[in-house]
């Protein structure tokens, strides 16, 4: 009985990613680009064979990807070991790390990396009784918050928030019941206030950097 293509795929992840590299190019065109025979390309696409180390390196170099990506050892395509190391350590995507490494300027005058650094280091105290929450923490809460199927909350005049239990419809006289919209709006207001603080800090940072630069020029 004739075997179907890919039925005994030698290395499925390589086959999948090799097909990604081919994209819409015909086998002959792809083979010419890689510098290997059309028949060999067919074997790789069907999962009948996997390349030896020399062919693997050749494919990776022609397509500007890493051999480890082709073999499924990493999800980072780039052969740049520096970018790959950052991706593996932080969990950031290759696109995000590439953007950060380009150090694009924002209109405010700070490098994008400075803005990200401020966001990661930011700690903002909500008030005298609540804990600190960074902007990223607030954004994470807002984007992931879903009140569907969750226990409603009630907030007391002293600021304490507890789960609302419906005992014959009774709710404490010094508490109000919170729904999802109220919680989301409250978090949005807190994010807005935190971003305004961050903007002020960034402007102060820019001013200080400018002063230091001027002092160095006068020295």
trRosetta pair geometry for C-beta under 8 A, 3 or more apart (Angstrom, degrees):
i j d omega theta_ij theta_ji phi_ij phi_ji
3 7 5.0 -133 -177 44 93 139
3 8 6.7 -31 -171 2 141 106
4 7 4.6 106 64 -50 80 116
5 45 7.8 -12 -175 114 130 81
5 46 4.0 -96 -152 -138 99 99
5 47 7.2 120 172 31 70 93
5 48 7.8 -67 -140 -43 71 98
6 9 4.9 6 -159 -65 66 105
6 15 6.7 132 -116 169 99 159
6 46 5.8 -125 -47 -171 66 56
6 47 4.5 83 -114 22 61 132
8 47 7.2 177 88 118 46 110
8 48 7.8 57 77 -112 91 55
9 12 4.7 72 121 -78 141 73
9 15 5.5 -80 -153 -7 119 155
9 47 3.2 -50 -123 -179 78 149
10 14 7.7 -31 87 53 90 126
10 15 7.8 129 50 -45 73 113
10 47 5.8 176 16 176 70 74
10 48 7.0 35 -17 148 112 13
10 49 6.4 25 3 -138 151 14
10 50 4.8 -131 107 -28 134 103
11 14 4.1 39 105 17 115 116
11 15 6.5 156 87 -17 63 86
11 47 7.3 -165 48 -145 47 86
11 50 4.9 54 13 -88 125 135
11 71 7.3 -45 172 -140 145 65
11 72 7.6 -156 172 2 104 125
12 15 5.5 -59 -147 38 33 113
12 16 6.1 34 158 -21 69 106
12 47 6.7 5 -95 -121 52 133
13 16 5.7 -51 -147 35 31 113
13 17 6.3 18 159 -8 65 110
13 71 7.0 57 96 167 118 29
13 72 3.3 27 130 -65 158 133
14 17 6.1 -65 -145 45 28 101
14 18 5.8 32 157 -24 67 111
14 44 7.5 -90 136 -162 105 92
14 50 5.7 71 79 -126 162 103
14 51 7.9 -156 -178 17 141 87
14 70 5.7 41 -126 162 82 78
14 71 6.1 -2 -77 -107 101 43
14 72 6.9 -92 -50 -21 63 100
15 18 5.8 -55 -142 36 25 112
15 19 6.5 27 156 -19 61 106
15 44 6.9 -179 -110 167 67 61
15 45 7.0 99 -153 -156 85 24
15 46 7.6 -80 -135 95 124 15
15 47 4.2 -16 -87 -82 149 90
16 19 6.0 -61 -158 34 27 110
16 20 6.7 30 146 -22 63 104
17 20 5.1 -42 -149 28 42 118
17 21 6.6 44 152 -20 65 99
17 65 8.0 -169 166 145 121 162
17 69 6.7 -178 -165 141 156 82
17 70 5.6 -165 100 -129 136 51
17 72 7.4 -169 -13 -65 136 75
18 21 5.7 -51 -154 33 34 112
18 22 6.7 37 148 -21 64 102
18 44 5.1 -115 164 150 163 113
18 45 6.5 -135 113 -87 117 56
18 59 7.5 -32 -117 -175 96 148
18 70 7.1 59 -65 -148 79 98
19 22 5.5 -50 -150 32 37 114
19 45 6.1 99 -84 -135 87 82
20 23 7.0 22 173 -66 38 65
21 30 7.9 113 116 -150 86 119
21 59 7.5 89 114 177 169 103
21 63 4.9 -26 -146 -131 129 151
21 65 7.1 -105 -93 0 122 144
22 25 5.5 -126 -177 54 68 95
22 27 7.8 -9 -148 -96 134 53
22 30 4.8 -7 -129 -112 90 153
22 41 7.7 114 -98 -170 127 114
22 45 6.9 15 -26 -97 159 115
25 29 4.6 -122 -177 91 102 118
25 30 4.5 129 107 -61 122 91
25 33 7.2 -13 167 -1 164 142
26 29 4.7 88 58 11 82 104
26 30 6.8 -156 90 -6 39 90
27 30 5.7 -61 -144 41 29 109
27 31 6.0 32 157 -23 66 109
27 38 5.2 85 135 -156 104 93
27 41 5.1 156 -161 104 90 132
27 42 6.0 26 -148 -67 145 82
27 45 7.3 -90 -106 -10 107 153
28 31 5.7 -54 -146 35 28 113
28 32 6.5 28 155 -18 63 105
28 38 5.1 -14 -97 -101 61 129
29 32 5.8 -55 -150 35 30 111
29 33 6.4 32 151 -21 64 106
30 33 5.6 -53 -150 34 33 114
30 34 6.3 21 156 -10 66 109
30 41 5.7 131 98 -147 109 149
31 34 6.0 -63 -145 44 29 103
31 36 5.7 -101 -154 80 77 66
31 37 6.0 -25 -165 147 130 18
31 38 4.3 -105 -21 -83 167 57
31 40 7.2 123 -127 58 108 88
31 41 4.4 -109 -79 -22 94 139
32 35 7.5 32 -177 -72 29 38
33 62 6.4 131 144 167 80 130
34 41 7.0 144 39 -85 142 109
34 58 6.9 89 -180 131 83 102
34 59 5.8 0 -144 -107 118 73
34 62 5.3 158 -121 79 55 164
34 63 7.8 -7 -99 -42 91 97
35 58 6.4 -103 67 174 117 127
35 62 6.8 -167 8 -78 103 146
36 40 4.7 -85 154 76 116 138
36 41 6.3 141 93 -51 107 84
36 55 6.7 58 -91 -141 140 108
36 58 7.3 120 -49 110 109 138
36 59 7.9 -20 -11 -74 136 91
37 40 4.5 98 61 3 85 101
37 41 7.1 -144 99 -4 49 84
38 41 5.5 -51 -152 34 37 115
38 42 6.5 41 149 -22 65 102
39 42 5.5 -52 -155 33 34 115
39 43 6.7 37 148 -21 65 101
40 43 5.5 -48 -151 31 37 114
40 44 6.5 34 152 -16 66 104
40 49 7.5 -72 -151 72 70 140
40 55 7.8 -123 172 -145 140 145
41 44 5.8 -57 -151 38 33 110
41 45 6.2 30 154 -19 67 109
42 45 5.7 -56 -142 38 30 110
42 46 6.2 18 161 -9 65 112
42 48 8.0 9 122 26 72 127
43 46 6.2 -67 -147 44 25 103
43 48 4.4 -90 -156 68 75 111
43 49 4.1 12 151 23 121 113
44 47 7.7 37 -179 -70 29 27
44 48 7.8 -75 -53 47 20 75
44 49 6.2 -57 -73 74 57 84
44 50 7.4 90 -119 -113 80 35
44 51 6.8 8 -98 -44 122 92
51 54 7.8 -121 165 71 102 55
51 55 3.5 -129 -164 96 115 116
51 56 4.5 160 97 -59 119 71
51 58 7.9 -131 -177 47 148 97
51 59 6.3 177 -5 -7 170 133
52 55 5.3 87 49 17 68 102
52 56 6.8 -127 99 -10 30 95
53 56 5.5 -55 -142 36 29 115
53 57 6.4 30 158 -19 64 105
54 57 6.0 -55 -152 34 28 109
54 58 6.5 29 151 -19 62 108
55 58 5.4 -54 -148 36 35 115
55 59 6.3 35 154 -20 68 103
56 59 5.9 -53 -149 35 30 109
56 60 6.3 28 154 -18 64 109
56 67 5.2 71 147 -136 109 110
56 70 6.4 176 -158 91 95 147
56 71 7.5 22 -153 -54 137 105
57 60 5.7 -57 -147 38 30 112
57 61 6.2 26 158 -17 66 108
57 67 6.2 -27 -89 -75 56 130
58 61 6.0 -57 -145 37 27 107
58 62 6.3 22 159 -16 64 110
59 62 6.0 -60 -146 39 27 107
59 63 6.1 0 164 4 65 116
59 70 6.7 98 102 -108 122 158
60 63 6.4 -74 -142 51 22 94
60 64 8.0 109 165 -66 55 2
60 65 5.4 -106 -144 78 70 70
60 66 6.1 8 -155 -171 126 15
60 67 4.6 -65 -60 -66 156 68
60 69 7.8 130 -124 49 105 96
60 70 6.0 -108 -81 -17 96 135
60 79 6.6 111 163 -84 107 121
61 64 7.5 25 -171 -73 29 42
61 79 7.9 40 -98 -67 53 162
64 78 7.7 -22 152 -130 84 58
64 79 6.5 -115 -171 1 53 113
65 69 5.1 -99 169 68 107 136
65 70 6.4 115 111 -49 122 92
65 77 4.7 -64 -129 -175 98 83
65 78 7.1 -81 -129 -92 51 16
65 79 6.4 126 155 -47 15 88
66 69 4.5 101 63 -1 86 100
66 70 7.2 -149 99 -3 51 83
66 74 6.8 2 81 59 138 126
66 76 7.1 31 21 100 135 82
66 77 6.8 165 16 174 85 31
66 78 6.6 32 -27 101 103 31
66 79 4.5 150 -77 -99 74 60
66 84 6.9 42 -41 -78 158 148
67 70 5.5 -53 -154 35 39 114
67 71 6.3 25 153 -9 70 109
68 71 5.9 -64 -146 46 31 103
68 73 4.0 -81 -166 67 88 116
68 74 4.7 40 128 14 116 107
69 72 7.7 46 -177 -68 30 22
69 73 7.4 -83 -62 52 24 73
69 74 5.5 -57 -81 75 65 87
69 75 7.2 73 -127 -150 88 12
69 76 6.3 -111 -84 83 113 46
69 77 5.0 99 -146 -117 166 43
74 84 6.5 25 167 -156 161 116
74 88 7.0 -60 -132 -80 118 110
76 83 7.1 178 -176 118 134 92
76 84 4.6 156 103 -120 150 83
76 87 4.7 128 -85 82 136 157
76 88 7.2 -84 -12 -50 139 83
76 94 5.1 139 -139 -74 84 114
77 94 6.3 -47 32 -46 84 174
78 83 5.3 1 84 79 147 135
78 84 6.3 -154 78 -56 93 91
78 94 5.8 156 -5 -152 113 131
78 98 7.8 152 -53 -71 155 116
80 83 4.2 50 98 18 117 110
80 84 6.4 163 90 -14 61 87
81 84 5.4 -56 -142 42 35 114
81 85 6.1 43 156 -28 67 103
82 85 5.8 -53 -152 29 28 112
82 86 6.8 23 153 -14 61 103
83 86 5.9 -56 -153 36 34 109
83 87 6.3 35 151 -20 67 107
83 94 6.3 62 154 -143 121 80
83 97 5.1 135 -153 118 86 132
83 98 6.4 21 -132 -71 137 74
83 101 6.8 -74 -94 -25 97 154
84 87 5.6 -55 -148 37 33 113
84 88 6.2 31 156 -18 67 107
84 94 7.9 -6 -90 -105 57 99
85 88 5.9 -56 -145 38 28 109
85 89 6.2 22 158 -16 64 112
86 89 5.9 -61 -144 41 28 108
86 90 5.8 -6 171 9 68 116
86 92 6.8 -28 137 52 93 116
86 97 4.8 140 97 -133 128 135
87 90 6.8 -70 -130 51 19 87
87 91 7.5 59 -179 -113 52 5
87 92 5.8 -106 -118 73 59 71
87 93 7.0 5 -129 -172 108 13
87 94 5.7 -9 -89 -79 144 63
87 97 5.5 -92 -65 -20 84 150
90 97 7.7 146 53 -82 132 109
92 96 4.4 -112 177 84 109 130
92 97 5.3 128 104 -53 122 89
92 100 7.9 8 149 -3 161 138
93 96 4.7 98 57 4 81 102
93 97 7.1 -152 92 -2 43 86
94 97 5.9 -58 -148 40 31 108
94 98 6.2 33 154 -21 66 109
95 98 5.8 -56 -147 37 28 113
95 99 6.4 31 154 -21 63 105
96 99 5.7 -55 -151 34 31 112
96 100 6.4 28 153 -17 65 106
97 100 5.7 -54 -147 38 33 111
97 101 6.2 31 155 -19 66 108
98 101 5.8 -56 -144 37 29 110
98 102 6.6 34 154 -27 62 103
99 102 5.9 -55 -156 25 31 113
99 104 7.1 -44 -173 3 77 119
99 112 7.1 -83 147 124 90 159
100 103 7.5 31 167 -66 43 53
100 112 6.5 -138 -120 108 54 114
100 113 5.7 91 -166 -88 86 88
100 116 6.5 -31 -117 9 113 163
102 112 7.8 27 77 37 81 137
103 111 4.9 -31 -163 -153 88 120
103 112 6.3 -172 -146 37 34 92
103 113 5.7 -35 -111 -8 80 115
104 111 7.6 124 71 -156 32 66
104 112 5.0 39 60 -22 77 129
105 109 7.3 -12 -169 -137 105 25
105 110 7.7 155 -148 83 67 25
105 111 6.4 -56 -99 -102 58 51
105 112 7.5 -120 -84 -29 14 80
106 109 7.2 -48 80 15 75 23
106 110 5.9 -8 46 62 108 70
106 111 7.7 115 6 -162 86 8
106 112 6.3 119 -36 -77 100 68
106 115 6.4 58 -8 -40 147 141
108 115 7.9 106 55 -79 134 116
108 199 7.7 -133 -117 -143 145 78
108 202 5.8 17 152 135 145 130
108 203 7.2 -98 -167 -78 109 71
108 206 6.8 -137 152 -54 85 147
109 206 4.8 77 88 -133 127 135
110 114 4.2 -108 175 78 109 136
110 115 5.8 127 105 -50 122 84
110 202 5.6 -95 -15 -165 151 107
110 205 6.8 42 -94 95 130 122
110 206 6.1 -105 -59 -76 93 101
111 114 4.6 105 59 -4 79 99
111 115 7.4 -144 99 -2 48 82
112 115 5.6 -52 -154 34 39 113
112 116 6.4 37 150 -16 69 104
113 116 5.7 -52 -145 40 35 111
113 117 6.1 41 153 -25 66 106
114 117 5.5 -53 -147 35 30 115
114 118 6.5 33 153 -20 64 103
114 202 7.5 115 129 -132 112 97
114 205 7.2 171 176 129 129 147
115 118 5.8 -53 -152 34 31 111
115 119 6.5 31 150 -20 64 105
115 202 7.0 16 -102 -110 77 136
116 119 5.5 -54 -149 35 34 113
116 120 6.3 29 155 -17 68 106
117 120 5.9 -56 -146 38 30 107
117 121 6.1 11 160 -4 65 115
118 121 6.1 -68 -139 48 26 99
118 122 5.9 48 157 -53 65 101
118 198 6.0 122 140 -153 126 101
118 201 6.5 155 -150 104 132 126
118 202 6.4 -56 -58 -77 173 93
118 205 7.7 -118 -81 -21 130 160
119 122 5.7 -37 -145 2 26 121
119 134 7.4 100 177 167 57 116
119 135 5.7 -83 -143 67 81 121
119 136 5.6 95 164 -48 98 106
119 198 7.3 31 -85 -137 67 146
120 134 7.9 19 -158 -180 20 155
120 136 6.9 25 -98 -17 46 149
122 134 4.7 119 91 -145 87 96
122 135 5.3 15 91 5 150 98
122 136 7.4 134 56 -1 111 90
122 194 7.3 96 160 -179 139 109
122 198 6.3 -27 -106 -95 143 109
123 132 4.6 13 -176 174 97 140
123 134 5.7 -52 -94 -79 47 87
124 132 6.4 143 66 -155 33 84
124 133 6.7 -39 65 71 85 56
124 134 6.6 117 12 -114 86 38
124 135 7.1 66 2 -47 130 73
124 194 4.9 -163 26 -121 171 100
124 197 6.2 126 -115 72 128 156
125 130 7.5 143 -174 81 67 82
125 132 5.3 -51 -88 -95 61 83
126 130 4.1 -30 65 82 123 132
126 131 7.5 35 16 68 112 36
126 132 7.5 178 -10 -112 78 33
126 133 6.5 29 -46 22 111 102
126 190 6.7 -19 -121 -137 105 124
127 130 5.3 64 45 20 81 103
129 159 5.9 108 89 85 143 160
130 133 7.9 -38 143 -10 113 105
130 159 7.4 -121 -58 170 98 136
133 137 4.6 -129 -169 91 83 133
133 138 5.6 100 137 -57 118 87
133 141 7.9 -19 -168 -9 138 139
133 190 7.6 25 78 153 128 137
134 137 4.5 103 54 2 75 103
134 138 7.1 -138 98 -3 42 85
134 194 7.9 122 -180 -167 36 144
135 138 5.6 -55 -151 37 34 111
135 139 6.2 33 152 -18 67 106
135 191 6.6 92 -145 -140 80 74
135 194 4.7 173 -89 133 90 132
135 195 6.6 100 -125 -71 133 68
135 198 6.4 -7 -46 -48 150 142
136 139 5.6 -51 -143 38 33 111
136 140 6.1 37 155 -23 65 105
137 140 5.7 -53 -148 35 28 113
137 141 6.5 29 153 -19 63 105
138 141 5.7 -54 -150 35 31 111
138 142 6.3 28 154 -18 66 107
138 187 6.0 169 -166 -169 93 94
138 190 5.8 -147 -133 106 141 110
138 191 4.9 179 130 -84 135 87
138 194 6.3 154 17 20 155 158
139 142 5.7 -55 -144 37 31 109
139 143 6.1 22 161 -13 67 111
139 191 6.5 98 -71 -120 71 128
140 143 6.2 -60 -142 41 25 104
140 144 6.1 1 166 1 63 118
141 144 6.4 -76 -143 49 21 95
141 145 5.8 37 161 -49 65 107
141 187 6.1 -138 101 -139 115 145
142 145 5.9 -42 -139 9 24 117
142 184 6.5 97 -141 -142 85 78
142 187 4.9 179 -83 126 99 136
142 188 6.8 104 -123 -70 139 68
142 191 6.7 -22 -32 -47 151 142
145 180 7.4 157 143 -152 109 95
145 183 6.8 -150 179 118 149 121
145 184 6.4 -177 90 -88 141 88
145 187 7.3 160 -12 8 156 163
146 150 7.3 139 103 -20 62 122
146 180 7.9 -8 -167 -132 29 135
147 150 5.1 -98 -154 43 51 117
147 152 7.8 51 -170 -97 116 61
147 179 7.0 110 146 179 168 59
147 180 3.3 -136 11 -83 146 114
147 183 7.0 135 -68 39 127 137
151 163 4.5 3 129 -148 137 110
151 164 6.7 174 162 47 86 67
151 165 8.0 -14 -164 -75 120 63
152 163 7.5 103 77 -163 46 61
152 164 4.2 -37 95 47 94 126
152 177 5.9 10 156 -167 129 102
152 178 6.7 167 -176 69 81 65
152 179 6.9 -30 -132 -97 106 55
153 161 5.4 6 -178 -175 124 102
153 162 7.0 151 -153 79 75 28
153 163 6.4 -64 -105 -108 60 35
153 164 5.9 146 -154 -18 6 98
153 177 7.5 140 86 -159 45 55
153 178 4.4 -17 76 52 95 118
153 183 7.2 86 38 -74 134 126
154 161 7.3 169 83 -148 36 59
154 162 6.1 -22 60 64 83 77
154 163 7.8 27 17 129 83 15
154 164 4.3 104 -26 -83 101 99
154 171 6.1 -172 -114 -157 149 113
154 172 6.9 128 144 32 145 102
154 175 4.4 53 161 157 113 128
154 176 6.6 176 -153 84 77 30
154 177 5.2 -40 -97 -99 87 54
154 178 6.5 -178 -95 3 29 85
155 159 7.1 -26 -173 -152 101 27
155 160 7.1 163 -153 84 58 41
155 161 4.8 -23 -99 -97 81 81
155 175 6.2 166 79 -153 32 85
155 176 6.0 -16 56 57 84 81
155 178 5.9 64 -13 -42 103 120
156 159 7.0 -31 76 36 76 22
156 160 4.6 4 39 56 116 90
156 161 7.7 -153 12 -73 74 36
156 162 7.6 30 -20 7 105 103
156 172 6.9 -15 -102 92 96 144
156 174 5.8 40 -152 116 84 94
156 175 4.7 -44 -90 -91 62 95
157 174 5.0 -68 -5 175 113 102
157 175 7.4 -115 -22 -80 68 51
161 178 7.5 -8 -140 2 111 147
164 171 6.7 -12 -147 -114 110 110
164 177 5.6 51 -103 -125 159 95
164 178 7.9 -179 -30 35 129 73
166 169 6.3 10 -166 -82 91 36
166 170 8.0 132 -162 40 46 55
167 170 5.2 -37 82 44 86 105
171 175 6.0 -117 163 82 96 105
171 176 8.0 63 143 -130 138 20
171 177 5.9 -73 -129 -53 162 104
172 175 4.1 59 71 15 106 115
178 182 4.9 -129 -152 80 79 131
178 183 5.6 82 163 -54 122 93
179 182 5.4 98 54 8 65 102
179 183 7.4 -132 101 -3 34 92
180 183 5.8 -60 -150 38 34 110
180 184 6.1 28 158 -16 70 109
181 184 5.8 -57 -144 40 30 108
181 185 6.1 29 158 -18 66 109
182 185 5.9 -58 -147 38 27 109
182 186 6.3 29 155 -21 63 108
183 186 5.8 -57 -151 34 29 112
183 187 6.5 25 154 -16 64 106
184 187 5.8 -57 -150 38 32 109
184 188 6.3 35 152 -22 66 106
185 188 5.5 -51 -146 34 33 115
185 189 6.5 35 154 -20 64 102
186 189 5.8 -53 -153 33 31 111
186 190 6.5 29 150 -17 64 106
187 190 5.5 -55 -149 38 35 112
187 191 6.3 39 151 -22 67 103
188 191 5.6 -50 -146 34 33 113
188 192 6.4 37 152 -22 64 103
189 192 5.6 -50 -149 32 32 114
189 193 6.5 31 153 -16 64 104
190 193 5.8 -53 -148 37 33 110
190 194 6.2 32 153 -19 65 108
191 194 5.6 -57 -146 39 30 111
191 195 6.2 31 155 -20 66 106
192 195 5.9 -56 -148 35 28 110
192 196 6.6 30 153 -20 63 104
193 196 5.8 -52 -152 32 32 112
193 197 6.7 33 150 -18 63 104
194 197 5.6 -52 -153 35 34 113
194 198 6.4 36 149 -21 66 105
195 198 5.4 -50 -146 36 36 114
195 199 6.3 42 152 -24 65 101
196 199 5.6 -49 -149 32 33 114
196 200 6.6 35 151 -19 63 102
197 200 5.7 -54 -153 34 34 112
197 201 6.4 32 150 -18 66 105
198 201 5.6 -53 -147 37 34 112
198 202 6.2 35 154 -21 66 105
199 202 5.8 -54 -147 36 30 111
199 203 6.5 30 154 -18 63 105
200 203 5.9 -57 -152 36 30 110
200 204 6.4 30 151 -17 65 106
201 204 5.7 -55 -149 37 32 111
201 205 6.2 37 151 -23 65 106
202 205 5.4 -51 -147 34 33 115
202 206 6.4 36 152 -22 64 102
203 206 5.6 -49 -148 33 33 113
203 207 6.4 34 152 -19 64 104
204 207 5.7 -53 -148 37 32 112
204 208 6.3 32 154 -19 65 106
205 208 5.8 -55 -147 37 29 110
205 209 6.3 31 154 -20 64 107
206 209 5.8 -55 -148 36 29 112
206 210 6.4 31 153 -20 63 107
207 210 5.7 -56 -151 35 31 113
207 211 6.5 31 152 -19 65 105
208 211 5.7 -53 -149 35 33 111
208 212 6.4 34 154 -18 66 105
209 212 5.8 -54 -149 36 31 111
209 213 6.3 33 152 -21 64 106
210 213 5.7 -53 -148 34 31 113
210 214 6.5 31 153 -19 64 105
211 214 5.7 -55 -149 35 32 110
211 215 6.3 31 154 -18 66 106
212 215 5.7 -54 -147 36 32 111
212 216 6.4 32 154 -19 65 106
213 216 5.8 -56 -151 36 30 112
213 217 6.5 31 151 -21 63 106
214 217 5.6 -56 -152 34 33 113
214 218 6.5 27 153 -17 66 106
215 218 5.9 -57 -148 37 32 108
215 219 6.4 41 153 -33 65 103
216 219 5.7 -46 -148 21 33 117
